């Protein structure tokens, strides 16, 4: 998995996904969650804006679950 460079402009789809995933995966801490969410957001950059919040969160959740296995 390639990790993305953090964006310079805040992205609401990233903020909302990070907030929810921090609650779901408290054992991981903020750093890894933020990195995975930002990477997922970058990979989904061609997706429709309206779908981004759900897509980013779903992809990040799946990757975080796999990382815990």
C-alpha positions as CSV (number, residue, x, y, z in Angstrom):
1,X,0.0,0.0,0.0
2,X,1.4,3.4,-1.0
3,X,0.8,6.2,1.6
4,X,-0.4,9.6,0.5
5,X,1.1,12.9,1.3
6,X,-1.3,14.8,3.6
7,X,-3.4,17.3,1.7
8,X,-2.9,21.0,2.4
9,X,-6.7,21.8,2.2
10,X,-8.9,20.3,4.9
11,X,-11.4,17.8,3.4
12,X,-14.7,17.2,5.2
13,X,-14.8,13.5,4.0
14,X,-11.4,13.0,5.8
15,X,-12.4,14.8,9.0
16,X,-15.7,12.9,9.4
17,X,-14.2,9.5,8.6
18,X,-11.3,10.1,11.1
19,X,-13.7,11.1,13.8
20,X,-15.8,8.0,13.5
21,X,-13.0,5.6,13.0
22,X,-11.1,6.9,16.1
23,X,-14.1,5.8,18.1
24,X,-14.3,2.4,16.4
25,X,-10.5,1.7,16.6
26,X,-9.3,3.5,19.7
27,X,-6.4,1.0,20.1
28,X,-4.8,2.2,16.9
29,X,-4.4,5.8,18.0
30,X,-4.9,8.9,15.8
31,X,-1.8,8.8,13.7
32,X,-2.4,5.5,11.8
33,X,-6.1,6.2,11.3
34,X,-5.4,9.7,9.8
35,X,-2.8,8.2,7.5
36,X,-5.0,5.4,6.3
37,X,-8.0,7.8,5.8
38,X,-5.9,10.3,3.9
39,X,-4.4,7.6,1.7
40,X,-7.9,6.2,0.9
41,X,-9.1,9.7,0.1
42,X,-6.3,10.2,-2.4
43,X,-6.9,6.9,-4.0
44,X,-10.6,7.8,-4.5
45,X,-10.0,11.3,-5.9
46,X,-11.8,10.5,-9.1
47,X,-15.0,9.5,-7.3
48,X,-18.1,11.8,-7.2
49,X,-17.9,14.3,-4.4
50,X,-21.3,13.3,-3.0
51,X,-20.1,9.7,-2.6
52,X,-16.7,10.5,-1.1
53,X,-17.6,10.5,2.6
54,X,-19.1,7.1,2.5
55,X,-16.5,5.6,0.2
56,X,-13.5,7.0,2.1
57,X,-14.8,5.7,5.4
58,X,-15.7,2.3,4.1
59,X,-12.3,1.7,2.4
60,X,-10.4,3.0,5.5
61,X,-12.5,0.8,7.8
62,X,-11.7,-2.2,5.7
63,X,-8.0,-1.5,5.7
64,X,-7.9,-0.8,9.4
65,X,-9.7,-4.1,10.1
66,X,-7.2,-6.0,7.9
67,X,-4.3,-4.3,9.8
68,X,-5.6,-5.7,13.1
69,X,-5.8,-9.3,11.8
